[in-house]
Amino acid sequence: MFNKKQRRFAVGRTALVAALTVSMVAACGLDSGNVTPPAEEPGKPNTVLIGVALPFSGAVARTGNLYRKGLELRVNQARQSGELGNINIELDVQDDANNPSEAVLLVTRFAQAGAVAMFGAHSSPVALAQAEAVEGARMPEFVFGASNAINNPYQYQVNARDSEQITAVINFAHQNGFKTVGLFTDTGAYGTSAKEQLEKILGASDIEIVGSETFEPTASNLTGQLVSLRRANPDFIAMFSFGTPYSAVVKGKKEIGWDVPIIGNVAAGDIAIGEIAGTDADGLYYMTPYNSTSPAGKALAEAWAQAYPNDPLTFEGAAAYDAMSALIQALKEGGTTREAVQEWLSNATAIEGQATGKSPWNLTERAPIKADDLSFRVWRNGQTEAV
């Protein structure tokens, strides 16, 4: 038998254990996305939190802000049109500085706050670092990194993967009668991964790789590597890197007087290249998934110009806009929990009306943009024009 003091202790201990158990269950449920949402009251807004982790500081801050503008434009349109009904989207926008460690912490932040999905991973290394945390939280993430190494059931790539971009390079080379190629990639995580894909896919094609050079991402003088590639005399250079190194390459090519076409990945369309290199960028080709001639592409261009008159529309803004459109459709048709959004996205075989790509998005493959969805542009006099 318990005396009064022992009974009070036993009751208090039982209450404490029960409270801790409830707390632990709630925490586990929150992290896994299985939190039971409160019952909706008729007419009362159902607030849905969406995390945004992109670089708003550092070398690629400009790109991060273009993604953000695309996301915000689509959300604002949905609010104004009333298409969301009683769903109220709230964006938690955070700067990951393109830093993998910071980006992983933000996944945890969003998961614990109850976000049903997130946008992020400007670069492939960041997306790969986030993969385990995203899957652990069972939280769908739209990523912009292009690496083929991204292979997580909760990560949806809305940019063309490297393999698709390289296939587009091969198609372009065939159309122009190019037979030989020189490879130019940076030594960072993305460039290293891209080089592996270039060697694999180009090596299996009828285009001969006659030279290959690498460079540090921060290098400003690349004439040595360019001189070495010129000795191999390729018909064109296939370069895969992020935006700013292209400026150093085109300046170095001009300096050594080498008139060879460079075919770059989507990052070669970075508007900073024209600002830094000017006419030295002439002859730099790049691919883009933005379909400016489609009805959706034209409508987006109009809306973008009205919302952001001082910022030109690029594929980054268009890709983010389309990704948010896909999420909005998932919320309307699938539901407003992580589980419901993931279920809808993983079965979405034909999302129509997108400004990027030439065919409906198939998200079941988690990488809807294919080689045939890409078109080419070229730099001329500090501007870009369609090829």
PyMOL commands that set and color helices and strands:
alter all, ss='L'
color gray80, all
select helices_A, chain A and resi 4-32+61-81+100-113+124-137+162-175+189-203+223-232+245-255+266-269+271-281+295-307+315-333+338-345+363-365+371-373
alter helices_A, ss='H'
color red, helices_A
select strands_A, chain A and resi 46-54+87-95+117-120+141-143+155-157+180-186+208-215+236-240+262-264+284-288+375-380+383-386
alter strands_A, ss='S'
color yellow, strands_A
deselect
rebuild
show_as cartoon
